[in-house]
Amino acid sequence: MIGFYNYTVYLTYASLFSAMIGVYSLAINDGKGVGIAIICMMISGFLDLFDGIVARTKKDRTSFERRNGIQIDSLVDLVAFGVLPALIGYKIGITFWWGIIITFSYVLASVIRLSYFNCLTEEPINPDFSGFVGVPVTSAALVFPIVYLMKKLFERDEFKYFYALIMLTLAMLFVSKVKIKKPGKKVVIAILLFGFLIALAIILRYFRFKGRI
């Protein structure tokens, strides 16, 4: 079989499975599985945070293995942080014409940002800068759960407009030229703790409303 099947890619594959569970939760629950989809997105974000670290522990990786890892990581990110948030938007009611345009633009911006990142790994524009150009697509794993927890602050119709606005903002940030330094260990730990608290709040909300989220 073509492809690679070792511990360097298992977390990436697991991230894809998590994202697909989120997609199916939206499909089989008649739009009531948004909470599960949000949690799945956060799990994908958590796995994405560590897949690169795990892959780099294999010292004898070939150049082809490294390039393959970059490609599959971006493809999975497109599903987990590009397509899944767009489907969530559709399920919460973003079916009006300008909302659909925003949804399509968000997915397109995700593709553009991820392909640009892949090119940068092959040919850095500024070799002295080791951070991100444009806001990483994986930021969706933290932004949308926070947005979702704000749902009760809005009326049903109002929230879908707010969600669409967040999608538009993120889409523009994905393709912006803003330079962001890679976070240090303390920042990563703080993000993990913050993400854990958000995930816990969503899980508690889910069981409180018996899945009607």
N, C-alpha and C positions, 0 to 999 in steps of 0.2 A: 504493500500500500504506500501511496505517496504521503508526504507529511511527516510530522514528528510527534512521537508519543512517549514523552518522558516528563519528569517532574517540572521541567522548565516551562511547560505550556499548560499544565493541569489547572493552575489558577485562572488562566485566561479562558480556558474552555468552561470552567465552572462559572465564570462571570457571564458567559453567553447563556448557559443553562438557566441561571438566575433571571436574566433578562427575558428569556423565553417564557419562563413561568409567569413573569409579570404580564407578558403579552396575552398568554392564555387566560390569566385571571380576568383580564378585561373582556375577553371574548366570551367566556362561558358563564360569567356572572351578570350578564346583561347590563354592564356599566357599573355594577356595584362592587367590583373588585379593585377599585382605584387604590385603596389602602394597601392591599397586597402588592400591587404594582409599584407603589412608592417604596415599600420595604425592599422589594426585589432590586430596585434601582440602587438603593443604598448598599445592599449586599454586593452588587456588582462594583460599586465605587470602592468598597472596602477591599475587595479582591484585586482590583486594578492598582490599588495603592501598594500592594506587596508583590504582584506578579513579576515586575522587573527586578526587584531585589532578590527574589528566589532564583530567577533565571541567571542572574550574574554570579551566583554561587557555583555554577558549573564552569570551571576554568578552561575546559577543553572544548567549549562551544566553537563551532566553525563559523566563518563569516556568513555562510548561507543560513545557518541556524539563527544567527543574530538578526539577519534581515527578515527571515520568516517570522521571528518573534515580533518584530516591529509591525509587520503587515497584519498579522492576525490580531494583534492588540488593537490596532486602529479599526479593523473590521468589526470586532466585538464592541468597541466603544461606540461605533455608529449605531448599532442595534440598541445597546443599553442606555446611551445618553443622547442619542439623536432621535431614533424612531420611537422608542418607548415613551419619552416625554410627549412626543407629538400625538401618540395614540391616547395617552391620558387626557390631553387637551380635547381631543375629539369626544371622548367619553363624558367629559364634564360639560359638554355643550358648545364647543367651539366649532360650529358648523355654518356660521354666517360668513359671507363672502370674503370680507377683509381678514377675518380670523383664519380662514383656510389659507389665504395668501401668506399670512404670518407663519402658519404651521409649516407650509412648504418651504418658506424662506429659512426657517430654523433648521430643518433637516439639510437643506442645501448648504447653509453656513457651516454645519457640522462636517459635511463632506469636504468642503473647501479647506477648513481648518485642519482636519486630519490628514488630508493629502499634502498640505503645505508642511505640516510637521514631519511627515515621512521624507519629504524632499530635504528638509533641514538636517535630518540625521545622516543623509548621504552627502550633502554638500552645504555645510554651515555658511550662512551669509556673514555672520560675525563670529569667528572661532573663539574670540575672547569672552563671549557672553554665553553662559551655560544655563540660562533660565528659559522662560517661555516667551514666544512672540504670539500675542493674542491670548485671551483667557482660555485655559484648557477646557475641552468638552466635558471632561470628567467633573467639572465644577457643578454640573447639573445634578450630580448625586447628592449634593448638599443643599443647593439652592431650591430645588423643587420640593423636597421634604419640608423645608422651612415655610415655603409658600403654602403648602398643603395644610400645615398646622394653623395658618392664618385664615383658613376657610371659614371658620365660625364668626369671623369679624365682618363677613360680607353676606349679603343676600345671595341666593343661588345664582341669579342672573349676573349679579355684580362680580362674583368670584371668577367666572369664566373670562370676563373682560380683563380682570387683573392678571390672571394666568397668561392670557395672550400677550399682555404688555411685558410680562417677565420674559416670555419666549422671545419677543422682539428684541428686548434689551440684551439678552444673552447672545442672540444671533449676531448682533452688531459687535459685541465684545469678542466673540469667537474669531471674527475676521479683522479685528482692529490691529493696529501696529504697536499696541502697548506692550512694553517689555516687563515681565514679572520674574523676579529672582526665585529660584527654587527654594521652597521652605526648608528651614533647618529641622533638626530632630524635635526640638521643643514645640515648634509650630505644628508639626505633623501629629505629635502626641495630643496637643490641644484640639486639633481638628477631629481626631479619633474620639476623644472624650465627648466633644460637642455632638458629633455624629451619633454616638451611642445614646446620648440623652434624647436626641430628636427621634431616633428609632424607637426608643422605649416609650416615648410619648405617643407616637403613632400606633404602636402595638396596643397600648392601653386604651387608646381611643377606639381602635378597631374592635376590641372585645367589649368595650362599653356599649357600642352601638350594634353589636352582634353582626359585624361584617357589612353594615349598610353605609360604607364610606367609599 
